Amino acid sequence: MDRAARLPPTVDMPPAIKIPSDYNAVVITVPREVSAATIAHIEALAEEIGLPRQRGHRILMASQVEFCDSSAVAAMMAIMRGAHDRGCEFAICNPAPIVRRYLEIYGSHALFSKHILYADDQGGYSTELMPFVPPYVPAPEGRWDVYENGKVRSMVPTARGVVKVAPVDLAQYALPATLEVVHKGGVTRRLSRVPRQHEGIVVVRRFRFAPDVAASKLDALHKLFDWYKSKGFDFRGVFLWQHEQTPGELTEVLSFKDRAHYDAFKTLLKVDTSWKTLNDPLGNVHPEVHMQF
């Protein structure tokens, strides 16, 4: 089976964010580091799955870039020109300072100026270029989101190939935001709001038991933690808190490196359901999912 056949299925997006039913686009979240050493491999993977031939607009989420070189920026420009040649629009969203500097070096900043978008206070984008621009959802290693008729499938390019991931959850876009101010040549420019990228996912469950059963419930949580460890899952951190004044109040905190790490944990729970027996004594508590900044 070729790699393209293993890409994830399309799904409907959350109803809170309205995506036009005829919306088609490829959204590329540029990784923190991209250079001549990696760009050739990334381009080969994209070609292998037919990404350049995918219909629709091209959107580059470039706010999280910390290092890039001229070859990486040249590849971004090629993506933009390719979209234009196919009669589609393109946009660069919240380009990091290093990306803007390279565009200025290339002399392309003025040419692409109307295609450079900055997020508003709510993390959204307003433009006449296209009917919809999704909010930025952090992915430190990069991510490709392919929108087809209002539905999306997501994947991550890795050293071993393209890996399917859960479809991007636009409800997890990067807020809060911070106002970016640029000082150059004695002139101060305010570039609207730039989303802060979050560094991980934290899942919290809060329990309230009668004080006389708290000890047994605490033991049940420890057994559940032992089950996680027996499966070899590498949490970023596992914590258990007990309220000092109210012993019946217990808080479970699971910390994950990023969204993909959390999705891997959810997959583990679906594949091996033996954890449910250990969880039953704790009752059905809805977990809170938080972004860690």
Secondary structure, 3 states (H helix, E strand, C coil): CCHHHHCCCCEECCCCCCCCCCCCEEEEECCCEECHHHHHHHHHHHHHCCHHHCCCEEEEECCCCCEECHHHHHHHHHHHHHHHHCCCCEEEECCCHHHHHHHHHHCCCCCCHHHEECECCCCCCCCCCCCCCCCCCCCCCCEEEEEECCEEEEEEEECCEEEEECCCCHHHCCCCEEEEEEEECCEEEEEEEEECCCCEEEEEEEEECCHHHHHHHHHHHHHHHHHHHHCCCCCCEEEEEECCCCCCEEEEEEEECCHHHHHHHHHHHHHCCCHHHHHHHHCCCCCEEEEEC
